[in-house]
Amino acid sequence: MKYLKLIATAAMLILASAAHAEDARTGVYPAGNVPIAPYSPGIKTANGFLFVSGQIAYVGGEIPAYARDGENDIQDQTRIVMENIKAVLTEAGYGFNDAVRATVFMTDIANYGAFNEVYGTYWGEGEMPPARAAVEVGALPGGKPGAPVLVEVAVIAYKN
């Protein structure tokens, strides 16, 4: 009998924690942000964290012509990426100053300086950009012939 009570109690705890885990996170889907694979643009947790999936320079499902014409492509793509991140942050009730971690993936690390020229404009004087890592990768998902994805940025934000 004692054993059955223990099993019943454990089962109730498991069910309660499973329901709680589902309530503890919410998908964030800003208008116009259509994932190209099975993922959520953002996941907001009950404890104040927001995880923004890696964003690429897609607008309406593709890289705009001006961001792949061979003139300032890294800056143009970076601006689109940051605006896509901004849309996820805003939809969740966060801003760039809530970002605590960023991960940057670039197909050519020689673009690092040009990337930073745009990236840095998203924090004003005296504001604190997030901790960050930047790495060069061989390729990024979503690229097409004549329209390579040059940069992807993922962000973790926190807000009480």
Short mmCIF file of the C-alpha atoms (twelve columns), coordinates in Angstrom:
data_MODEL
# 
_entry.id   MODEL 
# 
loop_
_atom_site.group_PDB 
_atom_site.id 
_atom_site.type_symbol 
_atom_site.label_atom_id 
_atom_site.label_alt_id 
_atom_site.label_comp_id 
_atom_site.label_asym_id 
_atom_site.label_seq_id 
_atom_site.Cartn_x 
_atom_site.Cartn_y 
_atom_site.Cartn_z 
_atom_site.pdbx_PDB_model_num 
ATOM 1   C CA . MET A 1   0.000  0.000  0.000   1 
ATOM 2   C CA . LYS A 2   2.804  2.386  0.925   1 
ATOM 3   C CA . TYR A 3   4.485  1.543  -2.385  1 
ATOM 4   C CA . LEU A 4   1.300  2.394  -4.352  1 
ATOM 5   C CA . LYS A 5   0.999  5.754  -2.594  1 
ATOM 6   C CA . LEU A 6   4.602  6.515  -3.461  1 
ATOM 7   C CA . ILE A 7   4.023  5.642  -7.145  1 
ATOM 8   C CA . ALA A 8   0.817  7.719  -7.265  1 
ATOM 9   C CA . THR A 9   2.570  10.704 -5.687  1 
ATOM 10  C CA . ALA A 10  5.494  10.416 -8.119  1 
ATOM 11  C CA . ALA A 11  3.115  10.208 -11.089 1 
ATOM 12  C CA . MET A 12  1.256  13.333 -9.938  1 
ATOM 13  C CA . LEU A 13  4.536  15.224 -9.533  1 
ATOM 14  C CA . ILE A 14  5.697  14.207 -13.004 1 
ATOM 15  C CA . LEU A 15  2.408  15.303 -14.571 1 
ATOM 16  C CA . ALA A 16  2.445  18.589 -12.657 1 
ATOM 17  C CA . SER A 17  6.029  19.344 -13.658 1 
ATOM 18  C CA . ALA A 18  5.307  18.499 -17.318 1 
ATOM 19  C CA . ALA A 19  2.377  20.910 -17.352 1 
ATOM 20  C CA . HIS A 20  4.501  23.514 -15.567 1 
ATOM 21  C CA . ALA A 21  7.348  23.096 -18.082 1 
ATOM 22  C CA . GLU A 22  4.966  23.800 -20.945 1 
ATOM 23  C CA . ASP A 23  3.646  26.915 -19.168 1 
ATOM 24  C CA . ALA A 24  7.223  28.015 -18.424 1 
ATOM 25  C CA . ARG A 25  8.016  28.891 -22.037 1 
ATOM 26  C CA . THR A 26  6.279  30.736 -24.837 1 
ATOM 27  C CA . GLY A 27  7.089  30.916 -28.534 1 
ATOM 28  C CA . VAL A 28  7.691  34.382 -29.962 1 
ATOM 29  C CA . TYR A 29  6.621  34.876 -33.577 1 
ATOM 30  C CA . PRO A 30  6.819  38.451 -34.899 1 
ATOM 31  C CA . ALA A 31  4.722  39.209 -37.980 1 
ATOM 32  C CA . GLY A 32  6.605  38.468 -41.177 1 
ATOM 33  C CA . ASN A 33  9.249  36.257 -39.516 1 
ATOM 34  C CA . VAL A 34  8.663  32.942 -41.258 1 
ATOM 35  C CA . PRO A 35  11.150 30.251 -40.186 1 
ATOM 36  C CA . ILE A 36  12.733 28.278 -43.033 1 
ATOM 37  C CA . ALA A 37  13.034 25.164 -40.833 1 
ATOM 38  C CA . PRO A 38  11.297 23.721 -37.760 1 
ATOM 39  C CA . TYR A 39  12.262 26.258 -35.082 1 
ATOM 40  C CA . SER A 40  10.780 29.210 -33.192 1 
ATOM 41  C CA . PRO A 41  12.186 32.692 -33.821 1 
ATOM 42  C CA . GLY A 42  12.202 33.195 -30.059 1 
ATOM 43  C CA . ILE A 43  11.431 31.331 -26.834 1 
ATOM 44  C CA . LYS A 44  10.540 33.351 -23.752 1 
ATOM 45  C CA . THR A 45  10.841 31.590 -20.392 1 
ATOM 46  C CA . ALA A 46  8.912  32.283 -17.199 1 
ATOM 47  C CA . ASN A 47  12.148 33.161 -15.375 1 
ATOM 48  C CA . GLY A 48  12.884 36.165 -17.632 1 
ATOM 49  C CA . PHE A 49  15.107 34.729 -20.356 1 
ATOM 50  C CA . LEU A 50  14.483 35.179 -24.058 1 
ATOM 51  C CA . PHE A 51  16.347 32.974 -26.516 1 
ATOM 52  C CA . VAL A 52  16.377 34.455 -30.029 1 
ATOM 53  C CA . SER A 53  17.184 31.932 -32.734 1 
ATOM 54  C CA . GLY A 54  19.916 32.748 -35.189 1 
ATOM 55  C CA . GLN A 55  18.547 35.340 -37.587 1 
ATOM 56  C CA . ILE A 56  19.659 35.716 -41.184 1 
ATOM 57  C CA . ALA A 57  19.047 38.493 -43.703 1 
ATOM 58  C CA . TYR A 58  15.699 37.229 -44.931 1 
ATOM 59  C CA . VAL A 59  12.888 39.622 -45.693 1 
ATOM 60  C CA . GLY A 60  9.737  37.886 -46.927 1 
ATOM 61  C CA . GLY A 61  11.569 34.565 -47.258 1 
ATOM 62  C CA . GLU A 62  14.626 35.733 -49.199 1 
ATOM 63  C CA . ILE A 63  17.638 38.020 -49.144 1 
ATOM 64  C CA . PRO A 64  16.687 41.319 -50.813 1 
ATOM 65  C CA . ALA A 65  18.530 42.158 -54.046 1 
ATOM 66  C CA . TYR A 66  20.303 45.162 -52.485 1 
ATOM 67  C CA . ALA A 67  21.867 42.859 -49.838 1 
ATOM 68  C CA . ARG A 68  23.398 40.553 -52.447 1 
ATOM 69  C CA . ASP A 69  24.414 42.937 -55.227 1 
ATOM 70  C CA . GLY A 70  28.116 42.964 -54.324 1 
ATOM 71  C CA . GLU A 71  28.045 46.465 -52.799 1 
ATOM 72  C CA . ASN A 72  28.139 46.662 -48.990 1 
ATOM 73  C CA . ASP A 73  26.470 43.254 -48.723 1 
ATOM 74  C CA . ILE A 74  27.780 42.498 -45.234 1 
ATOM 75  C CA . GLN A 75  26.537 45.844 -43.898 1 
ATOM 76  C CA . ASP A 76  23.164 45.453 -45.614 1 
ATOM 77  C CA . GLN A 77  22.752 41.881 -44.375 1 
ATOM 78  C CA . THR A 78  23.846 42.847 -40.852 1 
ATOM 79  C CA . ARG A 79  21.236 45.621 -40.732 1 
ATOM 80  C CA . ILE A 80  18.487 43.196 -41.837 1 
ATOM 81  C CA . VAL A 81  19.645 40.601 -39.288 1 
ATOM 82  C CA . MET A 82  19.621 43.160 -36.485 1 
ATOM 83  C CA . GLU A 83  16.157 44.392 -37.491 1 
ATOM 84  C CA . ASN A 84  14.933 40.774 -37.482 1 
ATOM 85  C CA . ILE A 85  16.369 40.375 -33.962 1 
ATOM 86  C CA . LYS A 86  14.768 43.656 -32.945 1 
ATOM 87  C CA . ALA A 87  11.377 42.360 -34.139 1 
ATOM 88  C CA . VAL A 88  11.676 39.239 -31.954 1 
ATOM 89  C CA . LEU A 89  12.882 41.263 -28.951 1 
ATOM 90  C CA . THR A 90  10.070 43.800 -29.367 1 
ATOM 91  C CA . GLU A 91  7.373  41.143 -29.818 1 
ATOM 92  C CA . ALA A 92  8.498  39.603 -26.499 1 
ATOM 93  C CA . GLY A 93  8.639  42.979 -24.689 1 
ATOM 94  C CA . TYR A 94  12.449 43.237 -24.660 1 
ATOM 95  C CA . GLY A 95  14.993 45.584 -26.209 1 
ATOM 96  C CA . PHE A 96  18.648 45.459 -27.218 1 
ATOM 97  C CA . ASN A 97  19.711 46.602 -23.747 1 
ATOM 98  C CA . ASP A 98  18.208 43.393 -22.350 1 
ATOM 99  C CA . ALA A 99  20.579 41.301 -24.502 1 
ATOM 100 C CA . VAL A 100 23.207 39.518 -22.376 1 
ATOM 101 C CA . ARG A 101 24.796 37.202 -24.966 1 
ATOM 102 C CA . ALA A 102 25.201 37.252 -28.736 1 
ATOM 103 C CA . THR A 103 26.727 34.667 -31.030 1 
ATOM 104 C CA . VAL A 104 27.787 35.786 -34.496 1 
ATOM 105 C CA . PHE A 105 28.485 33.451 -37.406 1 
ATOM 106 C CA . MET A 106 30.151 34.870 -40.537 1 
ATOM 107 C CA . THR A 107 31.205 33.132 -43.717 1 
ATOM 108 C CA . ASP A 108 34.256 35.412 -43.959 1 
ATOM 109 C CA . ILE A 109 35.898 36.763 -40.796 1 
ATOM 110 C CA . ALA A 110 37.441 39.508 -42.968 1 
ATOM 111 C CA . ASN A 111 33.957 41.080 -42.778 1 
ATOM 112 C CA . TYR A 112 34.291 41.473 -38.986 1 
ATOM 113 C CA . GLY A 113 35.031 45.216 -39.072 1 
ATOM 114 C CA . ALA A 114 32.230 46.017 -41.533 1 
ATOM 115 C CA . PHE A 115 29.842 43.892 -39.454 1 
ATOM 116 C CA . ASN A 116 30.792 45.810 -36.300 1 
ATOM 117 C CA . GLU A 117 30.155 49.165 -37.989 1 
ATOM 118 C CA . VAL A 118 26.456 48.269 -38.238 1 
ATOM 119 C CA . TYR A 119 26.125 46.018 -35.175 1 
ATOM 120 C CA . GLY A 120 27.473 48.707 -32.853 1 
ATOM 121 C CA . THR A 121 24.783 51.198 -33.876 1 
ATOM 122 C CA . TYR A 122 22.132 49.172 -32.022 1 
ATOM 123 C CA . TRP A 123 23.482 50.353 -28.638 1 
ATOM 124 C CA . GLY A 124 23.657 54.036 -27.765 1 
ATOM 125 C CA . GLU A 125 26.297 55.984 -25.896 1 
ATOM 126 C CA . GLY A 126 26.769 54.535 -22.415 1 
ATOM 127 C CA . GLU A 127 24.660 51.435 -23.124 1 
ATOM 128 C CA . MET A 128 26.138 47.984 -22.634 1 
ATOM 129 C CA . PRO A 129 26.281 45.602 -25.609 1 
ATOM 130 C CA . PRO A 130 26.015 41.915 -24.711 1 
ATOM 131 C CA . ALA A 131 28.890 39.511 -24.207 1 
ATOM 132 C CA . ARG A 132 29.637 38.080 -27.636 1 
ATOM 133 C CA . ALA A 133 31.440 35.447 -29.647 1 
ATOM 134 C CA . ALA A 134 32.113 35.707 -33.380 1 
ATOM 135 C CA . VAL A 135 33.221 32.777 -35.493 1 
ATOM 136 C CA . GLU A 136 33.867 32.081 -39.149 1 
ATOM 137 C CA . VAL A 137 31.915 29.199 -40.673 1 
ATOM 138 C CA . GLY A 138 32.061 27.483 -44.049 1 
ATOM 139 C CA . ALA A 139 28.437 28.234 -44.953 1 
ATOM 140 C CA . LEU A 140 25.167 29.314 -43.383 1 
ATOM 141 C CA . PRO A 141 21.707 27.841 -43.994 1 
ATOM 142 C CA . GLY A 142 19.332 29.653 -46.303 1 
ATOM 143 C CA . GLY A 143 21.869 30.679 -48.909 1 
ATOM 144 C CA . LYS A 144 21.048 30.222 -52.560 1 
ATOM 145 C CA . PRO A 145 23.105 30.587 -55.753 1 
ATOM 146 C CA . GLY A 146 23.762 34.299 -56.164 1 
ATOM 147 C CA . ALA A 147 22.323 35.021 -52.712 1 
ATOM 148 C CA . PRO A 148 24.707 33.717 -50.046 1 
ATOM 149 C CA . VAL A 149 23.919 34.248 -46.372 1 
ATOM 150 C CA . LEU A 150 26.951 36.119 -45.041 1 
ATOM 151 C CA . VAL A 151 26.011 36.533 -41.364 1 
ATOM 152 C CA . GLU A 152 23.765 34.979 -38.721 1 
ATOM 153 C CA . VAL A 153 23.283 36.305 -35.179 1 
ATOM 154 C CA . ALA A 154 21.635 34.601 -32.187 1 
ATOM 155 C CA . VAL A 155 20.878 36.453 -28.940 1 
ATOM 156 C CA . ILE A 156 19.999 35.615 -25.356 1 
ATOM 157 C CA . ALA A 157 18.226 38.365 -23.427 1 
ATOM 158 C CA . TYR A 158 17.186 38.648 -19.780 1 
ATOM 159 C CA . LYS A 159 14.639 40.846 -18.086 1 
ATOM 160 C CA . ASN A 160 13.113 40.712 -14.592 1 
# 
